[in-house]
Amino acid sequence: MKVKKKISDFRCLLYALLLILPVMFALPFYSADTYSIIKNTTSHLGAQSTPNAWIMNVAFVLVGISCVLEAWLHLGRFWFQKILLNIFGLSFVFTGIFHHAPIIEGVIFDSLEDILHSIFATIVGFSFTIFAVSSAFIEKAAKHRITDITVGFTATILSVLMLYLPDYSGIWQRAIFIISFTWLIFMLERIRVFNKADVGINHKSKATPHN
């Protein structure tokens, strides 16, 4: 029981975020010479034939695994949200396995791998938005429901900006990462507290003798 409690108390996603944040902002200085932190995305950091790409891809995989672990540890009875967070996390893992086309011109690359990366990156975006909005249905406080929906729409708007203002894609995507994962950490923390309180109530009701 104590081991299970320690595992459930481990903030997987928090540590994963603390890993990916410095990678997102420091790795550009050790990537391709043409890489721009303003224009280019994290996918470009992990692109095929790109210097030190493995660092970004390992970060993708670790963040994805962390999301899957958090889903199984804390979203037990919320099956819809649990499935969505698993899809989000597994798709994140696959973006680290299948890599984007390089931004370096004239380099031979695997086009199928690039397509698969784009597909999984798209699934990441859609699954997160649906997860964020659907989380409003399991939250207790109205302010948290509003926050959930706002985060979902904000992520969507920033994704649209990446299409219409691609020269600033690096900024839009990093903003999505910071907003989304910060919100996700706090949202899962609320679910963790809610689950503990629920377990405590159940234990008390079982311990109370009934006439």
PyMOL commands that set and color helices and strands:
alter all, ss='L'
color gray80, all
select helices_A, chain A and resi 2-9+12-30+42-45+53-74+79-97+111-135+142-164+166-207
alter helices_A, ss='H'
color red, helices_A
deselect
rebuild
show_as cartoon
